[in-house]
Amino acid sequence: MTTSGSSPRALLTDDQLTHLPEAHPLRSGGTASSPMIRAMCGDRPETPPVWFMRQAGRSLPEYREAREGTGMLEACLTPELAAEITLQPVRRHGVDAAIFFSDIVVPLKLAGLDVDIVPGRGPVMGTAYRTAEQIAALPEIPDSAFDPIREAVRLTVEQLGGTPLIGFAGAPFTVAAYMVEGGPSRDHLLPRTMMHRDPEAWAALAEWTARTAGRFLAAQIEAGASAVQLFDSWAGSLPERDYRRHVLPYSAQALAAVEHYGVPRVHFGTGTGELLPAMKEAGADVVGVDYRLDLDEAARRLGPDTPLQGNIDPALLDAGWEVLREHAVDVLSRGRAAVSHVVNLGHGVPPGTDPTVLTRLVDLIHGREPDAPER
């Protein structure tokens, strides 16, 4: 990745470009000079780029209308619908990137595992994976199974023009935790126990989830994604020593699987303030910071040369405009401690968020609000 002040066209090396299709938006120049890609590569555009995790989702009435009568995983694997949902927040809010509409358990579905997303509960496995024998029997995903993902990305990129698409995958620990627990958990006790009781079985499961995550990200990149994010929902439940021993190698494996493409790789986790240096070591080009840690402190822990992403508190989206505005301006100010800053929330958009608040927040960040902060 380049450093601040580098030419946007130099974001990828000639060798990296050869791994991308000729029509890829980074290779053709469509997204290479976008504010989002520049910021992810350590440049600082005049206007801070912004996107929101879970921006394509339940907060939008057009999303609820499009999804009516369609299950979550079915929507993710229906290319035309997934593309439409991905594009909705770009049209409405004017954000600087689209995030591919998917879910962390989609690769499990593509592998033929019994998994569903139960409304009000989340991902639920038909079978929990807790023994070495079960893990050894996990199938490899045939390449053709990724075709709906490739088609959805292709349809999306066709309509995005110069706005980059960010690909997405669940991190190995979080996906493996769902597989061991059989569903959501408050404390992730079973996978944490498995790491120590049967470290060989844990390593085999984590390696399988890392491999599937890497292939999932690669399919999105090859179809046109200009950046990717590895999302670790549950890593914050781990002490650093366990993260480094039992998790970091597999997150690194997933990120290394797409390193040769040269696209920016974002690594984000919740409750991971104490793990940020280790998450960077896993291969992150951009480190996402949740709402629990100020960005200037994150920059101190990571070094000022690390691009940061974050970290407006989602709780403040419904706290009134003046409260939200003051907080957003503070986040922008603290983000200047890093070489560059991609503005985002410190977690996903809550489903009850008023979409007009997000649009106004984008206008503030882009300097279009009458009371926008000076750049």
DAMOHU-V240245 format. One record per helix or strand of 2 or more residues. SS is the DSSP state (H for helix, E for strand). FROM is the first residue (numbers start at 1). LEN is the number of residues. If there is no record, write none. Layout:
ss=SS from=FROM len=LEN
ss=SS from=FROM len=LEN
This chain:
ss=H from=8 len=4
ss=H from=14 len=4
ss=H from=25 len=4
ss=H from=35 len=6
ss=H from=61 len=7
ss=H from=72 len=5
ss=H from=79 len=15
ss=E from=97 len=3
ss=H from=106 len=5
ss=E from=115 len=4
ss=E from=122 len=4
ss=H from=132 len=5
ss=H from=143 len=18
ss=E from=164 len=7
ss=H from=172 len=10
ss=H from=189 len=9
ss=H from=199 len=25
ss=E from=227 len=6
ss=H from=235 len=3
ss=H from=240 len=7
ss=H from=248 len=9
ss=H from=259 len=3
ss=E from=264 len=6
ss=H from=273 len=9
ss=E from=286 len=3
ss=H from=295 len=8
ss=E from=307 len=6
ss=H from=314 len=5
ss=H from=321 len=15
ss=E from=341 len=5
ss=H from=355 len=11
